[in-house]
Amino acid sequence: MLAGCLAHVRRKFYEARDTAPQVAGWFLTHFQHLYALEARLRHARAGPKLRAAARASQSQPVLARMRRALVRLKTTHRFLPRSLMGKAIDYALRQWPALLVFLADGRLEIDNNLIENAIRPTAIGKKNWLFIGEAQAGERSAILYTIIECCRRRGLDPFTYLRDVFTRLPSATNWQVKDLTPEAWAKSQQRTELRAIA
């Protein structure tokens, strides 16, 4: 199932804070509670099971309270649909099932800010790189950017990884390609280092 981004929903309420300060403030406070829990889990380096358990006990009640308030505001027609608060309420309710996906899966983040920050340099430069080659150049670039960002997220030097993989790839079989992903490669390097120490 597609996971939603709470940062996008929060942004709508933040934009509505001048026109409906009390209601926007109430929602923003609840978002603050959700993000405070995520910060504590990140600081504690919690694994997926612990994150899912903490979210079930602490985030789920906050989100349930928020949904009740959204439904109440929508059914009482307190805000015009085209007002900033009306748009924030509608957007949140439309996204609601996807927003809850992160609760059950501790591997997922509360939002996609990490991904957006990672691709920002590419997004900023895309107009400059619009004509960098033939039609398939965009797809190839996306694949390379993904591989490089996967390396960075795992603390790997992308150049070292790519140099090793590109030298091994011509002689690799289809069955061995799965061992050349950044994650598998990092584990293999760790095992090699441990053997060298022992």
Protein Blocks (a to p, Z undefined) as FASTA:
>chain_A
ZZddfklmmmmmmmmmmmmmmlmmmmmmmmmmmmmmmmmmmmnopafklmmmmmmmmmmm
mmmmmmmmmmmmmmnomacfkbmklmmmmmmmmmmmmmmmmmmmmkbcfblklmmmmmmm
mmmmmmmmmmnccfklmmmmmmmmmmmmmmmmnopafklmmmmmmmmmmmpcfklmmmmg
fklmmmmmmmmmmmmmZZ
